[in-house]
Amino acid sequence: MPETEPTVAPRAPRRPTTRTHHGDAVTDDYEWLRDADDPAVVAHLEAEDAWTRARLAHLAPLRDRLFTEIKERTLETDLSVPVRLGGHWYYSRTLEGRQYAVHARVPAAPGPAAWDPPVLEPGTEPPGEQVLLDENALAADHEFFALGGTEISADERLLAYQTDTQGDERYLLRFRDLTTGADLPDEIPGTSPGVALAADGEHVFYTTVDDAWRPHRAWRHRLGTPVADDVLVLEEPDERFWMGVGLTRSRRFVQVEVASKLTSEVRLIPADEPTATPATVWPRREGVEYSVEDSRDHLLILHNDGAENFELAAVALGPRERWSVPGAFADGARVVVPHDPDVRIDAVDAFAEHAVLSYRRDATPRVAVAALDALLAPGATPGFAPGAAGRGVWREVTGGNVLETVQLDASPETDQPLVRVVVESFTTPRAVYDVVLTTGELILRKRQPVLGGYDPAQYEQRREWAIADDGTRIPISLVRRRDVREPAPLLLYGYGAYEYSLDPWFSVPRLSLLDRGVVFAVAHVRGGGELGRRWYDDGKLLAKRHTFTDFVAVARHLVDTGWTTSTRLAAEGGSAGGLLMGAVANLAPGLFAGIHAAVPFVDPLTSILDPSLPLTVTEWEEWGDPLHDPAVYAYLKGYSPYENVPPGPDGAAAYPRILATTSLHDTRVLYVEPAKWVARLRAAGAPALLRIEMSAGHGGVSGRYARWEQIAEENAWLLDVLGATERP
């Protein structure tokens, strides 16, 4: 970093390179910034970061105050609600002043009725506590640390865990003997997240990635043997597909899933026979996605074969010798929850006597419970009517408030009589409940503490709808203090990709914005999953522009209806949402006062043309294949933020203030995309800043205090843009 504060914004030298596809020759002045090993690239990135820090220096008092407000509202010494697994209750706790969590367990009372979690006091070590992992110790001497997958063996004597100390999402897999607390000599580098321990506690399954960061191989390791002797269980040659491993809840099967964006295939290995050949549940068929849960003598298969929003089928397992017969589960499926065009089924979870369904209706996530006997009874009439007395077999867990998120939480045991759910909204902190499966009774276990006298009654949330250019109604979620009057400063957030839904969530850092009079709004644009699979399909591939025009339509609705004005409107989004930010900056630059694009995917055409990069072949089913399809090439080029920055300062005068944030070791959206984008924006005269973390990954810095500092800095910039730096 320069020792003196810079006084002039850095300008990346132009080093033109030319690429030609489908007869189209494109000159790129800044592609040279891709080489992170080039000292000139590193020097430029450091200069950009120094310039941004200098431009944000006047906000230091506000940043520090925002950090203090997050800290003052957070119970720093706290612990999670314990989760029962086998003979122990497992939980995590945080301690004031420490960046990372400590993972521990205490013995559970014997007997199947002992399912009420122990009440533990924050900061007090409970009797019999055993610390399994202290992330603070593991993170010592590392600028970045992330814990990946963890798995407890069936006898609870072994812990498998993964750690990443670079931010590149390549994990070191290690094993801890929980009787001695010592790590075994076995260490497996370069694994991708996810691990499964076989029933014998000796064999472990894991995956590794190829040069494009695609998990493509599943391996079996036997503890105590050299990694070089590990057995390749499965390799996926099709570059569109990636791979994952895990145990089913019953621990009866190791599950190997191979999936692309549109097609999936599941293989099962008996956990007590780890060397067995994986058995394919349903052979892959292009465009068919499915997932599998094993339930007593059935497999529950959630699929979209002829069912756009998915339906649930049951297939008899049959005798064990049948499991390895090719095609054994291909026939005999019986629909138990039929397709409903108004209900998108997201997941099914199977327990000893019940099934739990996660789904969404009316853009709202919901959870329902059904008795397996009623669901699987021969001759039963398939039905799906959660919450309707006397209709169907499902009981909805909550009332389904339109701005309330209900999700199944950690429930690892097949025979547990309770399942855990989490309920939250924009105004109500996260609450952890246990649901009695037989009655539907909700037992509150813990509500997220918010210190400093937080009163949810002081805030309100609501749903509105904007009309897109093609007449489609776009849902908007809004939250504000009740005493705020329009027009007010407003932060509009968006994502719109991968069928990911921006369901209501509570945020402590957001309170600092709301208390300064800012309205927070979410644009539920097409490309997300809020309104089912069709909503997703309508915002991808050659319909991707809907994502961007929907966001602009929402912004205009909020201005036209008096919620805010264009001079007091800011936008924010990250990753694919960063692409959204870059696109709307080109589409409607005068509509926003400022735009924060976090780890933004703003050079998609360059990336998706290069099959060696992480965001390429596996992404073609989301964005299209511009390498082989000239129509896709032209379409992507038409909306790519980097491609469409005006070439000279005359066209950039209307750009809002832009802050791009990124990380050097991000493997999902490489730092070069925002670096090139900001270089081109600045050359065009746009007021753009680049903030780059040199020791972080796609999710930003690690450690809760470091993360709070990062959020406080970004929010200080947003408040400055909105003219809302002071409390009313």
Secondary structure as UniProt FT lines:
FT   STRAND          17..21
FT   TURN            22..23
FT   STRAND          24..28
FT   HELIX           31..34
FT   TURN            36..37
FT   HELIX           39..56
FT   HELIX           57..59
FT   HELIX           60..73
FT   STRAND          78..79
FT   STRAND          83..85
FT   TURN            86..87
FT   STRAND          88..94
FT   TURN            96..97
FT   STRAND          102..107
FT   TURN            112..113
FT   TURN            122..123
FT   TURN            127..128
FT   STRAND          130..134
FT   HELIX           135..139
FT   TURN            140..141
FT   STRAND          146..152
FT   TURN            154..155
FT   STRAND          158..164
FT   STRAND          171..177
FT   TURN            178..180
FT   STRAND          183..197
FT   TURN            199..200
FT   STRAND          203..209
FT   TURN            211..212
FT   STRAND          215..222
FT   TURN            223..224
FT   HELIX           227..229
FT   STRAND          231..235
FT   TURN            239..240
FT   STRAND          242..247
FT   TURN            249..250
FT   STRAND          253..259
FT   STRAND          264..270
FT   TURN            271..272
FT   TURN            274..275
FT   STRAND          279..280
FT   TURN            286..287
FT   STRAND          290..295
FT   TURN            296..297
FT   STRAND          298..303
FT   TURN            305..306
FT   TURN            308..309
FT   STRAND          311..316
FT   HELIX           320..322
FT   TURN            323..324
FT   TURN            326..329
FT   STRAND          334..337
FT   TURN            341..342
FT   STRAND          343..350
FT   STRAND          354..361
FT   TURN            362..363
FT   STRAND          364..371
FT   HELIX           372..376
FT   TURN            378..379
FT   TURN            386..387
FT   TURN            389..390
FT   STRAND          395..396
FT   TURN            402..403
FT   STRAND          404..408
FT   TURN            414..415
FT   STRAND          418..425
FT   STRAND          431..436
FT   TURN            437..439
FT   STRAND          442..447
FT   TURN            451..453
FT   HELIX           456..458
FT   STRAND          459..467
FT   TURN            469..470
FT   STRAND          473..481
FT   TURN            482..483
FT   STRAND          490..494
FT   TURN            498..499
FT   HELIX           508..514
FT   TURN            515..517
FT   STRAND          519..523
FT   TURN            526..527
FT   TURN            530..531
FT   HELIX           533..537
FT   TURN            538..539
FT   HELIX           541..543
FT   HELIX           545..560
FT   TURN            561..562
FT   HELIX           566..568
FT   STRAND          569..574
FT   HELIX           576..587
FT   HELIX           589..591
FT   STRAND          594..598
FT   HELIX           604..608
FT   TURN            611..612
FT   HELIX           617..619
FT   HELIX           620..623
FT   TURN            626..628
FT   HELIX           630..639
FT   TURN            641..644
FT   HELIX           649..652
FT   TURN            653..654
FT   STRAND          657..663
FT   TURN            664..665
FT   HELIX           672..683
FT   TURN            684..685
FT   STRAND          688..693
FT   TURN            698..699
FT   HELIX           704..722
//
